[in-house]
Amino acid sequence: MRVKLLSIIFFLILAAATAQPQLSGDALKGSKRYDQYEKPQACKSCHVHIYQQWRQAMMSQSYTHHWDEIEYFDLAVPHAEKVPELKDAVDGCNGCHTPLAFMAGDVPPPRPSANSRANEGVSCEVCHTISGWEGDVPVNFSYISSPGRLKYGAKPGLKSPHHDTEALSLYEQTEYCGNCHNEKNPYGIWVKSTQIEWKEGPYAAEGVTCQRCHMPKALGKNATMAKEDMVAQHLFHGAHDAGKIAGTIELRMHPEEREVAYDGMAVLQLQLFNAKTGHKFPSGSVEDRIVWLHVTATDAAGKEYHLPVDRKGFPGEAYTIASDVLGYQDMGLPKNIPDFAGVARDGVPLGNRIYRMPYFDPQGNITIMQWNTKSLGVDYRIGPRETKIETFTWQLPDDIAIGEVTVTAQLNYQKLVKPVADFLGVPADESEVIPVNSTTTSFEVYE
């Protein structure tokens, strides 16, 4: 009996000594090997549709996407070389953009042109070997990765000839997403907080999760040998999907008076309602993204006039009204441009209302370099189910034609501020204007 007890104790000590520690966050760097994780192509033979959906999603392009490559190699890496205390934060970019490279200690990874395993981005193995997360709030790749034959997911009772499966409730929780969609930088600033925005909004109280909108379920098979069932589609459509952006904000507009004298003042009110997102719009890489409202009036003779928005007078409002001031001066350091004057802050028609939250560098200049963000400006984004009202007061011009005036409001979105994109040589599709919604109204001008 004594021998048996000693054997059990020895076994438990040995198991504890050989068990892999549950690492997360910065401790993941260099803790694994590439060969512990299967390549996505191994999943394709059974999970055909899921694989193809992933291939089209930004998850598969999180490292190879052109703007991510330019931001990392042209700004972040050279910036960390000049300011060494930023190195850990810059290395940490890879914890979410190419987790396998980060966990393998392959940092900085080879450029995408090298076609290394870093190019797999957020792969099947990355997601389905996550066994938990650590911390009070999921942030900065706080996931725990447990590579091996066992794969995790949301659906219980699944069997596979290639691997073992286990259902974890984590895969139905938004904290799973928050591991990478919440980010805190070296200055302690929440530079990404999409999951936190959701948690503070109305959809959290109703149990409408990230997965419900970004991985909608449909009748189908999750593997070639599986029975037909409701399957989560691996679409992950969001900020880079024009269809997802379309209609996010509903617009309505009306004049205070339907008839205005030719020398009078027209006053129009416009309502913007966030009917679609469970978080603020825009969200995610808020430092890059810009949403703006463009209002024009066309008189009976066909002449078009641009209407600037009325100011409301709240602190920081200047950053929400398009101007021709310069910004982003901190790009000069990684780009080796002494006394860099910056580029145009907005790149949209002057006087337009902008829905954004500006990020500021240590010198107080607006920045798109989230790792160099020391403070945040006014948050004038549109929250879930929030309605914002804008007013346009327009003194009719002397040459306006008598008759009907048609007023059009167009809400636009860009993934990256165009002057920044042009300066850095980012391909044009990253700064293309994506329509969100539009509305029209009219009034009569009389003599």
N, C-alpha and C positions, 0 to 999 in steps of 0.2 A: 504493500500500500504506500509506504514511504517512497519507494523508488518511483512508483507511478506518479505520485504528487510532485516529486522533483522533476520528473520528465515534463509534466504539464507546465510547471513554472519556467523551466528552461525554454520550452517551446514559445510561451508567451513573451519571454524576454527577447528571444530571437526574432519573433514576428514584429515586436515593437521596434527593434533595432533596424530591421530591413524594410519596414513600411516607408513608403514615400511620404515626405512631409507635405501637408496641404498648403501650397504656396499660392499667393495671389499678389496682384499689383507689381511693384518694382521687383519684388523677390522672384518673380517668374523669369526675369531676364537671365538667359543662360542655364535654366534649370532643366531643359528637355533637349531632345534631339529630333531633327527632322524625321528620321526613320521610325520614330515612334508613332507617326501619324500617316494614315493612308492618303494617297492622292485622290482628288475629286473624281478622276476617271474610273477609279475602282468602284465608286458608288453608282456610276452611270448605267452599268449593265442591268441593275435591278430597279433603280429609281430614275427611270428615263425622264419623265416629265418634270420631276422635282429638280433634277440636274439641269435641264434646259432652262427652267425658270430661274434658277440660281445664276446660270451663265449670263442671263440678260439683266440681272439685278446688279446694283452697285456693290453688293456684298462680294461678288467675284471680281470687282474692279477697284476695290478699296485701296489697292496699292498701285495698280497700273494706270488708273485714271490720270489723264494728262495734268489737270490742275493740282492733284495731290502730289504728283511727281515734282512739278515745278515749285510748289510751295515748300516741299520738304528739302529738295536738293539745292534750290536756288536761294531760299530764304532761311529755313530753319537750321540746316546743317552748318552753313557758313556763319550764321549768327552765333551758334553755340561754340564754334571755333574761336570766335573773338570774345565771347562772354562765357567762359567755361562753366559758370554756375548754372547755366541753362541746359547743360548737356543731358542731365537725367531727364528733364522734361521733354527735350527733343528726341532722345532715345525712346521715350514713352509713347511718342506718336505711333510707333510700330506695334505697341501692345494692342492696339485696336485696328490699325490699318493692315498689318501683316503679322498676326499673332504668332504664327509658326516661326518666322524669322526672329522675332523678339525672344520667344521662349528658347530658341536654339542659340541665342547670343550672337546672332548674325546681324550686328548693328554697327553702323548703318548697313542695311542690306544692299546687294547689288542693284543697280538701276534696272527698271523693267526690261530694257533691251537685252539684258543678260539672260532673260528667261529662266531665272532660278526659281526655287520653290517659294520664294517670297511672293512671287506673282500670284500664288493661289489665294491671297487675300484672306477674307473671312470664309473659309472653306467648310464643307460638310463636317470634316473631322474637328475643326475648331469648335463649331457650335454643338455638336453631338457628343463631345467628350467633356463638356462642362458639367461638373457634378455639384457645384455650389458656388457661393461667393462669401466674402468676408467683409465685415465692417458694419457701421450703422446705416450708411447710405451707399448704394452701389455707385461706384465712381472710379475712373482711371483704371480700367481693366482689372477690377477687383474679383474677377472670376477665378475659380479653381479648376484647373484642367487635369483630367485623369485619363490619359490615353491608354488604349488597350482594346481587347476584343469586345468589351462591354460598351455599348452605345446608349445614350440617354435620349429621351424624348417625352412627349406629352401623353402619348396613347398607351394604355396598359395592354398586356396580353399579346403583344406582337412577337412573332417568331421569324427568324431569318436563318438560312443555311450558312451565311457568311459571318455573322456576328451575334452576340447575345444582346438582348435589349432590356431596358428597365425604364419604367415611367417615373418621372420626378415632377412633383407639383411646381417646381421652379420654372418649368418650361411654359407654364400658363400664367406666370406672374410677370409684371412689368419690371421687377427688379432685374430679371434676366437681361432685358434690353438696356437698363440703366447702367450696366457695367461699362458700356462704351458710349452710351448716349447722354451720360453725365460726365463732365470733365472739370476738374479744378486745376488751375495752373500754379506755377511756383509762387505767385503773389497771393495765393489763397482765393483767387477769383473764380467763380463758377462761369467758365467760358462756354460750357455746354450744359444744358439743364432740361432737356426735353422730357425725360421721365419725371423729373421733379415738377415741371409745369403741369404734366398730366395729373400727378398726385394731388396738386393743389386746385385742380379744376373740377368741373361737374361730372365728367365721365368716370373719374375714379370712384365717386360715391355710388355710381350706378353699375360698377363692375364691368365697364366697357374698356377692355385692355388694349395695349398697343397691337397685340397679335390679332385682335378682332378686325382691325382696320388694315393692317399691313400684311397680314397672312390670312385673308378671308378663306372660309371653308367652302368646299364644293364637293359634289358627289363624284367619286373617282377611286383610283387605286394608288396607294402610296408606294407600291412595288409591283413588279410584273406578276408575281405569284400570289399577291394579296387578294382578298375579297373586296368587292366594291363597298365603299363606306364614305363618310364625310372626311375629306382630306384637307389639311391646311395647305393652301397654295403658297409656295415659297416665292412670292412676288416682291416683297419688301419695297413696294413702290412708295416714293415720297418726294423729297425735294428735287430730284432729278427727273421726275416724271410729269410731263406736261398735262397728262390726263388727270393725275392726282391733284395738280395745282388748279386746274380749271374748275371754276365754280366754288372754290374754297370760301370766298367771301361773296355774299350777296349784296347787290347795290340797288338802292332806290333813291330817286331825286325828285324834288318839286320846287317850283318858284313860290315865293310868298304871294305874289300877285300874278294872275294870268294875263293882265293887260298893263303895259308900262308905257308912259309917255316917252316920246323920242329923246327928251332931254332929262329923263328920270334915272332912277337907280333900280337895277334888278337885283333881288336878293334870292339866292337859291340855297336850299338845304339838302344835304346828301347823307344818307345813312349807309353804313357798312356793317354787315352782320356776319360774324364768323360762324357759319352753319356746319362746318365740316371737320375741322381739326380738333383733336382731343388735347392739344397743346397750343401754345401761342403760334401765330403766323406773322412772320417767318420764325422758324425754330432751327435748332442744330447749330450750324456754323453761321451764327448771326452776324459775326464780324464781316463776313463776305457778302451776305445777301441783302438785297434792297428791294422793297416793294413801294411803289409810288402811284399817286392818283393824278391823272392828267385830265383836265376839264377844258373843253372848247365850246364856243358858241358860234353858230353859223347863221348869218342873217338872210333875209329873203333874197338878196342879190348874190348869195353864195360866198360872201366874204367871211373868213374864219378868224376868230379872236381867241387868244389863250387867256384863261381866267386863273389868276393865282389864288390860293386859298387864304381865307381870313386867319390872322393869327389869334391864338387863344390866350397867350401870355403866361403859360406855365414854365417853370424852370427847365432849362435845357432845350426849349422848343426850337432854337436855331438849328439844331441838328436834324430836325424833322421837316424842315422847309428847304428845298433845293436851292443851293447857291453856287457861286463860282469860286469859293475859297479852296485852298489847297490842303491836303492832308497826307497821311501815310509816310511822313518824313523818315520814320525809323527803318524803312526799306533801304535807305542809303547805306546803312552799316553793312549788312550782309552783301549788298551789291557793290561795295567799295566805291561809293559816290560821296565824297566829302561835302558837307554843307548842302545835302540834297534838299531842294525846295519842296519836293513832294509832287503829287499829281492832283487833279481835280477830285474833290471829296465825293461828289455825287454823280456827275455825268448824266443828269436828267434835266429836263427843262426847268429853268429858274422859277421859283414860286410854287412848285408842286409840293404837295404834302407827301412826306416819306414816313413809312411805318417801319421802324428799326429800333435797335438799341445800340448806340455807339460804344466802341471799346477804345480806351485811351492808354497810351504807352506811359512810361515813367515821366516823360516830359510834358504830358498832358495833350499830346496830339492824337487824333483819331488813328487807329491802327487796324490792320487785318491780321496781324501776327498775334494769335491768341496766347502764345507762350510769353509774349512781351507785354501783356495787358496788365496794367496795375490798378485800373478802376473802370467802372461802367457808367455810362451816361443814362439819360432818361429812357425808360422802357416804354416806347410808344408803339409797340406791336399790338396786334389784335388777339385777345385771349379767346379761349373756347367759349362759344355762345355769347361773346361780348359784342355790343353794338357801339360803334363810334359815330359821332355826328360831325360833319364838316360844313362850314358855311362859306359861301362865295358872294361877296358884295361887289357889284359891277356897275360903275358909272358908265352909262351907255355912251359910246363915242359919237362925235359930231357927225360922222359920215355913215352912221348905221342906216340901213334901208328900212323903210316902213313895211310892216308885215310880220310874218311868223319868224321867230328866232328858235332854232333847234339847239339844245344844249346836250352835249355828250360827255359822259364821264367814263374814263377807261382806267381800270386798275391793272398795273403791270408788275412783273416780277423778273428779277435777274438773279442768277445763282452767284454771280461775282460782279462787283462794281466795275463798269466797263473801263474807266480810266486806269484802274489797277491791272485789269486783264490786258489792256493794250500795252502798258508799260512793261509787263513781265513776259509778253509774247505768248499769252495763253490762247489756245485755239478759240475761234469766235463763238463756237456753240456754248461755251461756258458763260458768256455774257450776252447771249441772245435775249431779246425781249420776249417773255412768255406772257400772253394775255391771261389774266385771272378772271375778269368779268367786266361787263360794261352796262350802262343804262343810259336812257335818253329822256328828256322832257322838253317842253316848249312853252313859249309865251308870245303874246302879240305886242308889237311896237306900234303905237298910234301917234298921229300928229296932234 
